[in-house]
C-alpha cells in the first residue's frame, strides 16, 4: 500500500474517513469464479466452437472446448457414395485449402489401387496445393492481424488471396471448393496463358507479403500480444500430435514434403522455416516464411512443368474421353460403369499422409473391393492442435486466448468431420 | 516391428504387411499400453508423435469376428516412419485400455472413437461424447446405425421438397 501518512493501527471508518475505500481499491480484486461461454460462433474463434471458460478475475482457470456444432457425418457420408463422389466432401473439410484435402485423399486412394499418375498431373497437384497453402496462411495471418487490432494487414492479405482465388477460379471453375482432382490425375489442364498470370499475381503477392510483414512483425501491439503467449514446448507438442506450422514453431524440423517427398516435391528447392519458442509470434513468423517458400515452389513448378497427359489412360479408373463415349460401345460401357458403380478399388487398407497447410493430413482408407469406400478416416491436423488448447491456455490471461486461437488456425470443417 | 516382436512376443497376435507396403501389428488389448510404452520410450524407436486413433466396424466384411478393430497411428521423428497398431475387440465387450496417460494426444481421439463407435477406453479420465451431444442414443458410425436416422435435439420443422443426404432412395 502506498504511504499516505495514515497511522497503520487506525482502522478506517468507511462512513467518515475520506481514505477509507482506498485499501479496497488497491487490494487484490476479490472475485468469484465466473463461467463465460465463448461461441458457438464468436468472432475470435474461427469456426463454430464453444469454449466454456472458467475465469478467476482475468485468469483462465479451466477451459473446455466443445466442438461438434458443424458435425456433418463426413465418414458416414463417404461410406455411402462412390470414391469419386467423396471428393466434394473432402473439399469441405477445409474450405480454405480444398485442393490439398482433395489431392491428399486421392493420393491415398491411388496408393491403394497401386496407380502412378502422369508427370504433368503431379506438377499441377503441387501447383494447386501451394496456391491453396498460400490462401490458407493468408487468411490465418490476416485474421490474426485483424484481431490484434490491425485492419491494414488483413486487407493486404485479402488482396493477395483474391488474386489467388481468381487464378483458382480460372483453373478449376470454383473459388473455394474446387473438386479439382480425379482418381488417376486431375480434372483439366492449365488454361492458356495461365502460368504467366500466376507469375504476375505472385509478383504482386510478394510485395503484399512484404508490406504485411513490415506492418506486423515489429508492431509494438502485435508483438506484445503474441510474443510469449500461447507457448507450448516441443516435447508437449509432439506428445499432443502437433504437426505443420504449429510444430515447426516449437523448433521441430518436420515437414512431410521433405521427410517423405510425394509427387514431385523432391525436385524443388525450398526451405522449411523453423521457430524457437513455440509461441504465437513464432507460429506467425513460420507462416509468413512458409508463404515465401510456397511462392518459390510455385515459380519453379511453373517453369519446369512438362507436357503430357493429365490423367491416366485407363478406362477402369478415369472417364473415357467424350468422343469415345459418344462414338464407341466400349466408351459408353466404361462411362456407365464408372458413373453407376464407381471405381473398383481392390480390397485392402492404406494409411497415407500429405502436408496440408496446417500439418499432417492423414487418410486411413479401407476398401472391401466394391465401388464405395468401406471406411474413410481422416486425421485432421486441426484436431490435436485444438485438443492442446486447454494445456496451453490454462493459468494464462483471457486476452491470450484470442491470439492463440488465431495462430493455431483450427478449421471447424476438418476438426468436426 | 521386429523389435516389438522380439521384446514382447506374447503381446503380438499377428503381423502382416498390407498391399501398399504398410507394416501392421495386431496386439492383444491387454498388452496395448505395454507395447505403446515400449514404442515410445525405446531409445532406438521413439514413436513419440501421436498420429490418431480410429475404429473400423467390420460388420459387413468377410472376416468380421471380432467386430471392431481399433487402429492406432504413431510416428517416429527420429526414424521417419509410421507404426500402425491394431486391437480387435468384440461387440459384447468393446473395451480397450486407454493410452491417454502415455500420450496426451490420445485423450481426444479416444473420446472421438467412443463417440462414434461406442468403444470404451478403460482408465480414460474424461470419457464423454465429443462431437455429439450427451443425450444422443447409439453410435452413428457403426454400420448398423441407419444412414437416415435423425435425432434432433430441437424438433426440426418439416421441410418439403428437399433431397436429404447421399443415396438414391429419396426422402425418409
Boltz contact constraints between the chains, C-beta under 6 A:
constraints:
  - contact:
      token1: [A, 68]
      token2: [B, 131]
      max_distance: 6.0
  - contact:
      token1: [A, 71]
      token2: [B, 131]
      max_distance: 6.0
  - contact:
      token1: [A, 75]
      token2: [B, 141]
      max_distance: 6.0
  - contact:
      token1: [A, 76]
      token2: [B, 141]
      max_distance: 6.0
  - contact:
      token1: [A, 77]
      token2: [B, 166]
      max_distance: 6.0
  - contact:
      token1: [A, 80]
      token2: [B, 147]
      max_distance: 6.0
  - contact:
      token1: [A, 80]
      token2: [B, 166]
      max_distance: 6.0
  - contact:
      token1: [A, 80]
      token2: [B, 167]
      max_distance: 6.0
  - contact:
      token1: [A, 81]
      token2: [B, 166]
      max_distance: 6.0
  - contact:
      token1: [A, 111]
      token2: [B, 20]
      max_distance: 6.0
  - contact:
      token1: [A, 238]
      token2: [B, 48]
      max_distance: 6.0
  - contact:
      token1: [A, 238]
      token2: [B, 49]
      max_distance: 6.0
  - contact:
      token1: [A, 239]
      token2: [B, 103]
      max_distance: 6.0
  - contact:
      token1: [A, 239]
      token2: [B, 104]
      max_distance: 6.0
  - contact:
      token1: [A, 240]
      token2: [B, 104]
      max_distance: 6.0
  - contact:
      token1: [A, 240]
      token2: [B, 105]
      max_distance: 6.0
  - contact:
      token1: [A, 241]
      token2: [B, 50]
      max_distance: 6.0
  - contact:
      token1: [A, 241]
      token2: [B, 105]
      max_distance: 6.0
  - contact:
      token1: [A, 254]
      token2: [B, 77]
      max_distance: 6.0
  - contact:
      token1: [A, 259]
      token2: [B, 80]
      max_distance: 6.0
  - contact:
      token1: [A, 348]
      token2: [B, 18]
      max_distance: 6.0
  - contact:
      token1: [A, 348]
      token2: [B, 19]
      max_distance: 6.0
  - contact:
      token1: [A, 349]
      token2: [B, 18]
      max_distance: 6.0
  - contact:
      token1: [A, 350]
      token2: [B, 20]
      max_distance: 6.0
  - contact:
      token1: [A, 351]
      token2: [B, 22]
      max_distance: 6.0
  - contact:
      token1: [A, 366]
      token2: [B, 56]
      max_distance: 6.0
  - contact:
      token1: [A, 368]
      token2: [B, 61]
      max_distance: 6.0
  - contact:
      token1: [A, 375]
      token2: [B, 56]
      max_distance: 6.0
  - contact:
      token1: [A, 377]
      token2: [B, 54]
      max_distance: 6.0
  - contact:
      token1: [A, 379]
      token2: [B, 52]
      max_distance: 6.0
  - contact:
      token1: [A, 384]
      token2: [B, 105]
      max_distance: 6.0
  - contact:
      token1: [A, 387]
      token2: [B, 108]
      max_distance: 6.0
